[in-house]
């Protein structure tokens, strides 16, 4: 798992995703059982440690989807416990309460093209956000360096 800090957010994101795909192939069932959290899901912090990346990288939509698919596979294999009806209900309540933010969402009446556009736009914004976070971190490090030089 490489950790080249000079890469931009997109290529690092691709690298982390590839690392996850590789990790899935080599992680043992016992290792998976060791990183199950209280919600009977894989602990994202432990996954980020295994991939040598930040927690926020593991929480990107792309990674979340990949991890959820992996969890579903492992549930079918009996490695992870099956989700109960209560857990499924709790998950759907979380999603709806997080996405609405107190406002009703407009009903989606658009075509498949509109959906594709929105997905692409969302992906572009996530990518931009990741790049900006990396730049912000770099500026913070530079600020600390300058502060140390002034002292």
For each residue, the residues with C-beta under 8 A, 3 or more apart:
1: 19 51 52 53
2: 15
3: 52 53
4: 7 12 15
5:
6:
7: 4 11 12 15
8: 11 12 131 134
9: 12 13 127 130 131 133 134
10: 13 14 127 130 131
11: 7 8 14 15
12: 4 7 8 9 15 16 53 57 130 134
13: 9 10 16 17 57 60 62 127 130
14: 10 11 17 18
15: 2 4 7 11 12 18 19
16: 12 13 19 20 51 53 57 58 63
17: 13 14 20 21 62 63 66
18: 14 15 21 22
19: 1 15 16 22 23 51 52 53
20: 16 17 23 24 47 51 63 66 67
21: 17 18 24 25 66
22: 18 19 25 26
23: 19 20 26 27 47 50 51
24: 20 21 27 70
25: 21 22
26: 22 23
27: 23 24 31 32 50
28: 31 32
29: 32 33 79
30: 33 34
31: 27 28 34 35
32: 27 28 29 35 36 42 74 79 80
33: 29 30 36 79
34: 30 31
35: 31 32 42 43 46 47
36: 32 33 40 41 42 43 80 81
37: 40 41 42 43
38:
39: 87
40: 36 37 80 81 83 87
41: 36 37 71 80
42: 32 35 36 37 46 47 67 70 71 80
43: 35 36 37 46 47
44: 47 48 55 58 59 67
45: 48 49 55 58
46: 35 42 43 49 50
47: 20 23 35 42 43 44 50 51 58 67
48: 44 45 51 53 54 55 57 58
49: 45 46 52
50: 23 27 46 47
51: 1 16 19 20 23 47 48 57 58
52: 1 3 19 49
53: 1 3 12 16 19 48 57 58
54: 48 57 58
55: 44 45 48 58 59
56: 59 60 130 133
57: 12 13 16 48 51 53 54 60 63 130
58: 16 44 45 47 48 51 53 54 55 63 64 67
59: 44 55 56 63 64
60: 13 56 57 63 64 126 130
61: 64 65 122 123 126
62: 13 17 65 66 123 126
63: 16 17 20 57 58 59 60 66 67
64: 58 59 60 61 67 68
65: 61 62 68 69
66: 17 20 21 62 63 69 70
67: 20 42 44 47 58 63 64 70 71
68: 64 65 71 72
69: 65 66 72 73
70: 24 42 66 67 73 74
71: 41 42 67 68 74 75 80
72: 68 69 75 76
73: 69 70 76 77
74: 32 70 71 77 79 80
75: 71 72 78 79 80 81 82 83
76: 72 73
77: 73 74
78: 75
79: 29 32 33 74 75
80: 32 36 40 41 42 71 74 75
81: 36 40 75
82: 75
83: 40 75 87 88 91
84: 87 88
85: 88 89
86: 89 90
87: 39 40 83 84 90 91
88: 83 84 85 91 92
89: 85 86 92 93
90: 86 87 93 94
91: 83 87 88 94 95
92: 88 89 95 96
93: 89 90 96 97
94: 90 91 97 98
95: 91 92 98 99
96: 92 93 99 100
97: 93 94 100
98: 94 95 101
99: 95 96 105
100: 96 97 103 104 105
101: 98
102:
103: 100
104: 100
105: 99 100
106:
107:
108: 114 115
109:
110: 113 114 115
111: 114 115
112: 115 116
113: 110 116 117
114: 108 110 111 117 118
115: 108 110 111 112 118 119
116: 112 113 119 120
117: 113 114 120 121
118: 114 115 121 122
119: 115 116 122 123
120: 116 117 123 124
121: 117 118 124 125
122: 61 118 119 125 126
123: 61 62 119 120 126 127
124: 120 121 127 128
125: 121 122 128 129
126: 60 61 62 122 123 129 130
127: 9 10 13 123 124 130 131
128: 124 125 131 132
129: 125 126 132 133
130: 9 10 12 13 56 57 60 126 127 133 134
131: 8 9 10 127 128 134 135
132: 128 129 135 136
133: 9 56 129 130 136 137
134: 8 9 12 130 131 137 138
135: 131 132 138 139
136: 132 133 139 140
137: 133 134 140 141
138: 134 135 141 142
139: 135 136 142 143
140: 136 137 143 144
141: 137 138 144 145
142: 138 139 145 146
143: 139 140 146 147
144: 140 141 147 148
145: 141 142 148 149
146: 142 143 149 150
147: 143 144 150 151
148: 144 145 151
149: 145 146
150: 146 147
151: 147 148
